[in-house]
Amino acid sequence: MYAAIAAARHGASVILVDKSLVGRGGATVMAQMTVAAAIGQQEPDDWTIHLADTIRAGRGLCNEELTALLCQEGPKRIFEMEQWGTRWARENGHIKQETAPGHSRRRCCYVDFLNTGPAVAATLRRKVDEISEIRRISNVTIIEVVTQDGRALGAVGLNLMDSEIVSFQAKAVILAAGGLTKLYARNSASANMGGEAYALALWAGAELVDMEFVQFFPIGHLAPRLVGMDPIMWDPFRYKLGGKLLNGRFEEFVDRYGGTDFGQYTATRDLASYSILKEAEAGRGSPHGGAYLDFRHIPEVQLRTAFGPVIDRLLRNGIDLTKMPVEVGPMAHYHMGGVRVNTDMETTIRGLYAAGEAVGGASGANRLSGNAITEAFVFGERAGTSAAGEAKAMKVKWQPRLVELVVQRLKALRIGRSKGSVTPAALQAELQNLMWEKTGPFRTGAKLAAALARIQQMQRDELQNVSVTEETSYNLDLQEWFELRAMLMTAEAVVRSALARKESRGAHQREDFPEADSNFLKNQVLALKGDDLVARWMPPVHLKSGEQNNG
Ligand SMILES: Cc1cc2nc3c(=O)[nH]c(=O)nc-3n(C[C@H](O)[C@H](O)[C@H](O)COP(=O)(O)OP(=O)(O)OC[C@H]3O[C@@H](n4cnc5c(N)ncnc54)[C@H](O)[C@@H]3O)c2cc1C
């Protein structure tokens, strides 16, 4: 939405296509916590300090030009969002900012009581609504980008309403289809995050970078069922209140793995994930394979003050924190890798851009909390501005023949019409379990190789033979088939990259290579050559000395 607004402001006529309702799908509406930007309202801060913190977290692998953009332009976007109507929480006349792990300053802005993502999405929806140059199209899944001679000229989609393939003529295309956490059985994501942007980029001839770096959040909500609330909401309360982390026998356990947090939660995210998974493996997990997070030792008044109206929302979900613990565990949460772009957000394919979580590189091997929404704002604005400039200058003529070729090819795909019992959704579920079990927070070469073999088998033998109904209206099977096709492509990219990185760094932890290895202080780039994914290594992009102080 930010990209669309920026493109329209720079004179472009924009079509904003979403596979669900525009502005209501994806991660942004679910993200309830904070947005990081060095606006220095709470204490002195500067974008260069934010940059240093982000680079430190990225363990040597950030594309520092992108990171610098994120940190330098973040403040502008926060104030712009405020002008457009986002009510950032305020205190004594200034925007209130909190700290979060890894940030050396209080720089995380929020909208009160877990409302950040819904509030920013609402602001952007309103803004998009006001701009007549933006046409919104919902319920269309983009399934291919149209290219010719290394240039993007449009896209092709599947209309959920009538199962027809529709084409879009465009002088520039922006991929803003979010992350990939739906690849994992345990994820904090919404239904639409199957990593389709990455597959679309590969099929269009663009490159991906750092696909092995999937961020796992240690204490995502597992049970009881939580409706309409952020599954990663527990973190700030855990810090504030000292929530206890207990195994299935109600014992504190993080000390068994080198932690020191009795009552006062101090374990880092990777240690917390590791200890929870190892306890579960040893048969001491909570019933859903995680751990208990317990606040029962905290007086109710204190809980009410800290949780505010959230405590009543929890009660409506049947969760009374004064009487019961909740079950939590690691889950896939964010993707640091993604489409390789330059600082104009352009891929190696002319006229093809990426924005938001779809972009790889700004966070290197690990992301600081709060940086992802900033990334969606900053990279969205940048991509929209660049794409509008490209569209204005574009001289190549639209050729209907090109689209016809893509449509014919898509129609010729052997989409499963068998009457068997395996649906695309069932195969998606198998893929999710496979990814969780074999390529989750702690990986080994053997598990990764097994995952790759199974993914290739699904691509080769099963994708074409799943059962898809012939319904023409609202045929979810068909939409899920295309989603599965993209999920398998993206899963292959993650697994291949994880196999090749024989070290542990940031979010990529290999039990067979538990240490970081300076020989791997490089980024991994993937591209499709024919049907094969081909990898190359590249030195990380560092800022030239002095560049950090230009702003
Ligand atoms: C539960 C949760 C909590 C989070 N909390 C925070 C937080 O507190 N702070 C923070 O900084 N970050 C947080 N994040 C991460 C952050 O929300 C995301 O990185 C960011 O919002 C991504 O924005 P985006 O615009 O790139 O993608 P999204 O908001 O995911 O939007 C992608 C859109 O693309 C659509 N789409 C997908 N595939 C297709 C296709 N093939 N064709 C057409 N449309 C398609 C989707 O329907 C969706 O509308 C959180 C994430 C989650 C899941």
The ligand as an ORCA input file, in Angstrom:
! r2SCAN-3c Opt
* xyz 0 1
  C       1.985    -11.979     14.059
  C       3.052    -11.048     13.558
  C       3.501    -10.017     14.372
  C       4.477     -9.140     13.922
  N       4.864     -8.109     14.720
  C       5.723     -7.182     14.253
  C       6.032     -6.012     15.008
  O       5.520     -5.805     16.107
  N       6.913     -5.121     14.482
  C       7.500     -5.296     13.257
  O       8.290     -4.452     12.817
  N       7.191     -6.389     12.511
  C       6.328     -7.321     12.970
  N       6.025     -8.410     12.194
  C       6.583     -8.497     10.834
  C       5.882     -7.476      9.915
  O       4.529     -7.410     10.282
  C       5.986     -7.838      8.446
  O       7.320     -8.073      8.091
  C       5.436     -6.718      7.567
  O       4.179     -6.293      8.021
  C       5.360     -7.198      6.130
  O       4.685     -6.255      5.350
  P       4.523     -6.498      3.788
  O       3.719     -5.380      3.260
  O       5.832     -6.783      3.185
  O       3.698     -7.859      3.678
  P       2.243     -8.262      4.200
  O       1.694     -7.303      5.176
  O       2.351     -9.682      4.617
  O       1.348     -8.137      2.902
  C       1.527     -8.994      1.798
  C       0.259     -8.977      0.969
  O       0.471     -9.730     -0.228
  C      -0.676    -10.520     -0.494
  N      -0.235    -11.635     -1.345
  C       0.589    -12.659     -1.023
  N       0.817    -13.428     -2.106
  C       0.123    -12.875     -3.136
  C      -0.043    -13.193     -4.530
  N       0.564    -14.246     -5.080
  N      -0.846    -12.414     -5.290
  C      -1.480    -11.343     -4.756
  N      -1.354    -10.987     -3.449
  C      -0.552    -11.738     -2.664
  C      -1.204    -10.907      0.872
  O      -2.571    -11.229      0.826
  C      -0.931     -9.622      1.680
  O      -2.023     -8.756      1.653
  C       5.051     -9.307     12.633
  C       4.608    -10.357     11.812
  C       3.613    -11.221     12.261
  C       3.145    -12.333     11.359
*
